[in-house]
Amino acid sequence: MLSTRGAQWLWLAAFFLLPTSVDAGEGFPPWKAEWEKLVKAAEKEGEIRIYGSDSHYDAAHAFQKAFPKIKVRFEPGAGRDFGPRVMAERRAGKYLIDITMLGSATQVAVFYKAGVLDPIPPALLLPEVTDPSKWWQGRHHYADPEGKYIFINQGSVSATLVAYNSNAVDPKELKSHADLLSPKWRGKIVAWDPKRPGQIQNLKGLYFNPLLGPGFITKFYGETDVTLGSDARFIIDWLAKGKYLLYFMARDRDIEEAKKQGLPVDLVDAPPRESYLSSAMGNIALFNKAPHPQAARLYLNWLFSREGQVQWQRATDANSLRTDIPKETISHWQSVVPKEGVEYILTSLPQYSDVGPIVKVVDEALARKGKSAAPR
């Protein structure tokens, strides 16, 4: 049976595609010596603590299989909960967290602005990780304005145009967002209330798209007699019963689950030029004063490696921005993987962070029609 150390070196050789021995004339690459020191230091710490979306759970524990001497303590949750909790801990002098894997909003608005993060690039060591050519657009992407604190590893195409009642609507009539403005659908559309917490973020891909922009948002909320809802169960029930024929800003997983239950609902996609990339929960931050800094550094190098992203992609069923890994393991991979030749907006990038103008456009459109959210 192989020792733990032997298994680790076989694992390294396999996923880095490097030889297991080095010619004496070539010497010993400096990064290998530093890597060995890092592994030993991380194993001595023996633990890493991660707060993140539950979608990351299996990927995080794949790290523990690769490095069994390091126990992964993963706590699932949402940014809206972890934000105030982590800041309260730190005000009390408790530094309990090493890494967060969440949406970009809390990471930027709370952790980055509070100055509680360490930069990620200095923590990266492995040549295949520091090489940006293996990522979408040939570079590493970050959600923070300085481009070094919040690493974006996910970029799934968000292509859903609308959900519809499959008994009453021919999806061939819905080929573009412009089709939603047709008088045919006036008063027959229900939409998730954009004023609910966090929902305005879902309009960034439309607002910043030059083919749609504020003009589409103004017309949609101001001229379609759209009804706003704030409970997905009620909205899907209305859609299935035909009270409304279209559901805008529907969550794909809700519609897919309802469809599995036999309800007459389905989704139709927008054309690629009207789609965008969403990082969803794929935003990674490294905390300063972390209790296990070496294990955290080891984890980042593993996670951003080819093997780590293969494991992450399989666990989350989302598209990794790392491009040198197979995508066929993702369900609907042909829909969520960026297409060659299409310019996508990655909405978590800092240039798209200001939602103030979007809020203003929505407010003005709703005020003009006197819209308010439907009862829960």
Secondary structure, DSSP 8 states (H G I E B T S, - for coil): ---HHHHHHHHHHHHHT--SS--TTT---HHHHHHHHHHHHHHHH-EEEEEE-GGGHHHHHHHHHHSTTSEEEEEE--HHHHHHHHHHHHHTT----SEEEE-HHHIIIIIIHHT-EE-SGGG---HHHH-GGGBGGGS-EESSTTSSSEEE-B-EEE-EEEEEETTT--GGG-SSGGGGGSGGGTT-EEEE-TTSTTGGGGGHHHHT-TTTHHHHHHHHHHHS--EEES-HHHHHHHHHHTS-SEEET--HHHHHHHHHTT-SEEEEE--GGG-EEE-TT-EEEEETT-SSHHHHHHHHHHHHSHHHHHHHHHHHTS-BSBSSS--TTSTTHHHHS--TT----BTTSGGG---HHHHHHHHHHHHHHT--B---
